[in-house]
Amino acid sequence: MALLDRIRSPQDVKALTDADLAALADEIRREIIEVTSKNGGHIGPNLGVVELTIALHRVFDSPRDRFVMDVAHQGYVHKLLTGRAGPKFKKIRQGGGLSGFLMREESEYDCYGAGHAGTALSAALGMAAARDLRGTHEHVVALIGDAALTCGITMEALNNIATSTKRLVVVLNDNEWSIAKNVGAIANYLNELITNPNYKRFHDNLENFLKRIPGGDSLRDLGHRAKKEAKDFIVPSSLFEKFNLRYLGPIDGHDLPLLTQYLEFCKNSDHPVLLHVLTTKGKGYDVALKNPEKFHGTSPFDIASGQSTPIKPGTPPNWQDVFGKTVAKFAKADPKVVGITAAMPSGTSLSHLAKEVPGQFYDVGIAEEHAVLFAAGLATMGIHPVCAIYSTFLQRAYDPIVHDVALQNLPVLFCMDRAGLSPNDGPTHHGLFDIAYLRTVPRAVIMQPKDEDEMVDMIHTGLLHQGPAFIRYPRGPAMGVKIKDQPAVLPIGQAEVLREGRDIIIWALGTMLQDAAKLADKLAAEHGVSVGIVNARFAKPLDTELLYQHARTAKLLVTMEDHVLMGGFGSAVLEALNEGGLATPVERIGWPDQFVGHGSSVAELRAQNGISPQEIEDKVLRRWKKISVGASLATAQK
């Protein structure tokens, strides 16, 4: 029987002999490689924390002791060690399977759910403070990545540890990567700590000395204090000690006995402590070691070669690739155009700009607020920044959008990838709220293209616009439409009529126009309804002139958006009609007022949430029949 099959809880991990642990680590790596090759997922980060996660469960007592993992995309090993191996793990990130992140509702062992970077330390500090208030004695462990230190929230938490609690364990998992290679002064600082030969020699000599002398174990605490004092003479005092954390390390994050020894010390510390652990992203899978950025999070792949599932011939380019190549083209032609990403050069496809015009590309690390403020500063000096941030991550920069960009009417173009669903990732990554959170911002121009040619027009329009502009677009393949040689400037706030109609007129945003066309065809063919279609283009400002014209002539307006209904595009239409004194019925199609889970596909999640094509048709047809019956009764009464 495989060791992994015997693990039902962390108690089973504690019961294993030291000799079993290396075999368990190998089994875990094989399982993760096998499952992610079929489902895709975060393979590199999980392969890097196998020994560290085993050691955490050997030393601490989860779920009583709390493990808070930053982002939690490295939580697969934790899931396997807490009774979640088996069929649901094999369907991780798929419908009916486990989430690819930690979720409180999934398991008592997941004390905190997360999918955005930089949150773990603040949350763990809150738990530690709550423990102190309650007078209990459980341990709280924050597992943070080195990239999290570029995130302002983490630095804010560091600033508050000393005044908030006396006991907190922080494990710094340092693999030199977030998604892309880490950038900035923090990355350089950590590298200095790792590579300083004098400190490393002193560190190793003291450990060996303590192991050799009688009673050396009892001197370990004294030794750590001695190291702290001595290393101040050898290298600059640790940044973390300035925040009043006892700094330990760096140590090998794949040496289980060493990890266990240090974690035991951390467990018994009466002072906040940070253990600096060095791990290798993708350890145990050579292909991932050679391609750490690609294998941070990957689509399904062939294990032997590492090649992703081949794209079918004729598949259109992804939306983000159209965006990335377009920005690179515009930047070549205009030195004032620059691109900014928050640690996502490949994900946003600004990697094209980085390769072709590196002097006009900025990666600021996991720091979305800074990215927006940085863009605002650039814009005051005549530069036109393109800020490429996923819709879900742009939420983190809402105040700078309002206070720094919009209030000053600065020409910053925001390009929001993953607007709509990121189905395998789930609620932390779906981009379903951006219209609602941006629509209230004065001066904001919000656009969504129907195809890649219109996307290029919108980027061109946004770069010429002298104020804040936002373009939202989904994940995945675009429409396969040829891009014209010269982009057009779109009149701000002007919609496009694609099909005339008398009875029902559908106002749709972006890719929902495909559904609109199919719905119009079916209503016409099967029910004799004349249906018009409008490519809204702009969620703000609305084309109220055209909207009012349609409201006066059509019997029913239908809005369609890949966004929550609450506060979204349909809500904007209703508000505009109310202001215009028009009572035309409106049927809104969009996502419900709830968090949407993860699943195998967009189609699967739409079906689960009442917006499959058939359900949309049924909903519109019911409303149309009700209106038709009402009209017939009114005519009969006359």
Secondary structure, 3 states (H helix, E strand, C coil): CCCHHHCCCHHHHHHCCHHHHHHHHHHHHHHHHHHHHHHCECHHHHHHCHHHHHHHHHHCCCCCCEEEECCCCCCHHHHHCCCCCCHHHHCCCCCCCCCCCCCCCCCCCCCCCCCCCCCHHHHHHHHHHHHHHHCCCCCEEEEEEHHHHHCHHHHHHHHHHHHHCCCCEEEEEECCECCCECCCHHHHHHHHHHHCHHHHHHHHHHHHHHHHCCCHHHHHHHHHHHHHHHHHHHCCCCHHHHCCCEEEEEEECCCHHHHHHHHHHHHCCCCCEEEEEECCCCCCCHHHHHCCCCCCCECCECCCCCCECCCCCCCCCEHHHHHHHHHHHHHHHCCCEEEEECCCHHHHCCHHHHHHCHHHEEECCCCHHHHHHHHHHHHHCCCEEEEECCHHHHHHHHHHHHHHHHCCCCCCEEEECCEECCCCCCCCCCECCHHHHHHCCCCCEEECCCCHHHHHHHHHHHHHCCCCEEEECCCCECCCCCCCCCCCCCCCCCCEEEECCCCEEEEECCCHHHHHHHHHHHHHHHHCCCEEEEECCEEECCCHHHHHHHHHHCCEEEEEEEEECCCCHHHHHHHHHHHCCCCCCEEEEEECCCCCCCCCCHHHHHHHCCCCHHHHHHHHHHHHHHHHHHHHHHHHHC
